[in-house]
Amino acid sequence: MVATKRRFDINVQKVRIVESGAPKRVYVCTRCLKAGKVTKA
């Protein structure tokens, strides 16, 4: 019996990225960083 339902939260980091030509601080998941989906500033 499981007393409480376990939650798996995503691993999110606050990173500076380039969005539409300007650097921005955004929360990005580590999977996206590793896959190269976002470009770090």
Secondary structure, 3 states (H helix, E strand, C coil): CCCCCCCCCCCEEEEEEEECCEEEEEEEEHHHHHHCCCCEC
